[in-house]
Amino acid sequence: MSSSHTDTHQNDGGVHPEVGHLVSPGILIGTGLALLVLTVLTVAVRYIDVGEFNIYIAIGIAVVKATLVALFFMHLRWDRPFNSLFFVASIAAVVLMIVFTTMDTAQYAPDVIKGNAPEAQKTLDELAPDAPVAVKYPYGM
């Protein structure tokens, strides 16, 4: 017990374990501003009617935003390539599952109630006779 408190916590010459990549505030602020601008752009695109391309534009903007977050906020830009590969493979697996899930919508489309459900339409007719009927037929039915 002859060692003092300073002896047990000696400085080992400035060698510290690596804590990761530190991102400069300029990059973080720039990325944040880019995300803000892209969010405003997403909202603005909602008010511009380009038909069914609206969803593709919105998804494209979302992909750019997700890429910025992954590269700069998740530090994948400076991380090992394996981590980026693992991240991209995970995203690809999620997209593949969504594609497989939506591939069979034509199989059950004839069973989907066209318009509002009968009980809901009856209530709408009683309470709001001028309410529009939600009729959107997928696959040209």
C-alpha positions as CSV (number, residue, x, y, z in Angstrom):
1,M,0.0,0.0,0.0
2,S,3.0,2.2,-0.4
3,S,2.0,3.3,-3.9
4,S,0.1,6.6,-4.0
5,H,-2.9,7.4,-6.2
6,T,-0.6,9.0,-8.8
7,D,1.5,5.8,-9.1
8,T,-1.5,3.7,-10.0
9,H,-2.6,6.1,-12.7
10,Q,0.6,6.8,-14.5
11,N,0.6,8.3,-17.9
12,D,2.0,5.8,-20.3
13,G,3.5,8.3,-22.7
14,G,0.4,9.5,-24.4
15,V,-0.6,6.1,-26.0
16,H,-4.3,5.9,-26.0
17,P,-6.6,3.4,-27.7
18,E,-8.1,4.6,-30.9
19,V,-11.6,5.9,-30.3
20,G,-12.7,6.1,-33.9
21,H,-12.8,8.8,-36.5
22,L,-13.6,12.3,-35.4
23,V,-15.6,14.3,-37.9
24,S,-15.1,18.0,-38.2
25,P,-18.1,20.2,-37.3
26,G,-18.1,21.7,-40.8
27,I,-18.8,18.3,-42.3
28,L,-21.5,17.6,-39.8
29,I,-23.1,21.0,-40.2
30,G,-22.9,20.7,-44.0
31,T,-24.5,17.2,-43.9
32,G,-27.2,18.4,-41.6
33,L,-28.0,21.4,-43.9
34,A,-28.0,19.0,-46.9
35,L,-30.5,16.8,-45.1
36,L,-32.6,19.8,-44.3
37,V,-32.6,21.0,-47.9
38,L,-33.5,17.5,-49.1
39,T,-36.4,17.3,-46.6
40,V,-37.8,20.6,-47.9
41,L,-37.4,19.3,-51.4
42,T,-39.3,16.1,-50.5
43,V,-42.2,18.2,-49.1
44,A,-42.1,20.4,-52.2
45,V,-42.2,17.4,-54.6
46,R,-45.4,16.3,-52.8
47,Y,-47.2,19.4,-54.2
48,I,-45.9,18.9,-57.8
49,D,-48.0,16.4,-59.7
50,V,-45.9,14.3,-62.1
51,G,-48.2,11.3,-61.9
52,E,-46.7,8.1,-60.6
53,F,-43.2,9.5,-60.8
54,N,-43.8,11.3,-57.5
55,I,-43.1,8.1,-55.6
56,Y,-39.9,7.5,-57.5
57,I,-38.7,11.0,-56.9
58,A,-39.5,10.8,-53.2
59,I,-37.7,7.4,-52.9
60,G,-34.7,8.8,-54.8
61,I,-34.4,11.7,-52.4
62,A,-34.8,9.3,-49.4
63,V,-32.0,7.1,-50.8
64,V,-29.7,10.2,-51.0
65,K,-30.6,11.2,-47.5
66,A,-30.0,7.7,-46.2
67,T,-26.7,7.6,-47.9
68,L,-25.6,10.9,-46.3
69,V,-26.6,9.6,-42.9
70,A,-24.8,6.3,-43.4
71,L,-21.6,7.9,-44.8
72,F,-21.2,10.8,-42.4
73,F,-23.2,10.3,-39.2
74,M,-22.6,6.5,-39.1
75,H,-18.9,7.1,-40.1
76,L,-19.0,4.5,-42.8
77,R,-17.0,6.8,-45.1
78,W,-14.0,6.3,-42.8
79,D,-14.7,2.8,-41.5
80,R,-13.4,-0.5,-42.8
81,P,-14.8,-1.6,-46.1
82,F,-16.2,-4.7,-44.5
83,N,-18.6,-2.7,-42.5
84,S,-19.9,-0.8,-45.6
85,L,-20.3,-4.1,-47.4
86,F,-22.2,-5.6,-44.5
87,F,-24.4,-2.4,-44.4
88,V,-25.1,-2.6,-48.1
89,A,-25.8,-6.3,-48.0
90,S,-28.3,-5.7,-45.1
91,I,-30.1,-3.0,-47.1
92,A,-30.2,-5.3,-50.2
93,A,-31.7,-8.1,-48.1
94,V,-34.5,-5.8,-46.8
95,V,-35.2,-4.6,-50.4
96,L,-35.3,-8.2,-51.6
97,M,-37.8,-9.1,-48.9
98,I,-40.0,-6.2,-49.8
99,V,-39.9,-7.1,-53.4
100,F,-40.8,-10.8,-52.7
101,T,-43.6,-9.6,-50.4
102,T,-45.2,-7.3,-53.0
103,M,-44.7,-9.7,-55.9
104,D,-47.9,-11.7,-55.2
105,T,-50.3,-8.7,-54.8
106,A,-51.9,-9.7,-58.2
107,Q,-52.8,-13.0,-56.6
108,Y,-55.1,-11.6,-53.9
109,A,-56.2,-8.4,-55.7
110,P,-59.5,-9.9,-56.8
111,D,-60.4,-10.5,-53.2
112,V,-59.7,-6.9,-52.1
113,I,-62.9,-5.0,-51.4
114,K,-63.3,-2.3,-54.0
115,G,-64.1,1.0,-52.5
116,N,-64.9,1.3,-48.8
117,A,-65.8,-1.7,-46.8
118,P,-69.7,-2.1,-46.7
119,E,-70.0,-1.2,-43.1
120,A,-67.8,1.9,-43.5
121,Q,-69.7,3.0,-46.6
122,K,-73.0,2.6,-44.8
123,T,-71.8,4.8,-42.0
124,L,-70.4,7.3,-44.4
125,D,-73.6,7.4,-46.4
126,E,-75.5,8.2,-43.1
127,L,-73.1,10.7,-41.6
128,A,-71.5,12.3,-44.7
129,P,-73.6,11.6,-47.8
130,D,-71.3,13.7,-50.0
131,A,-68.1,12.0,-48.9
132,P,-66.1,10.5,-51.8
133,V,-65.9,6.8,-52.2
134,A,-62.4,5.4,-52.0
135,V,-62.2,3.6,-55.3
136,K,-58.8,2.8,-56.6
137,Y,-58.5,-0.4,-58.6
138,P,-55.1,-2.0,-58.7
139,Y,-53.9,-3.7,-61.8
140,G,-56.7,-2.2,-64.0
141,M,-59.6,-4.1,-62.4
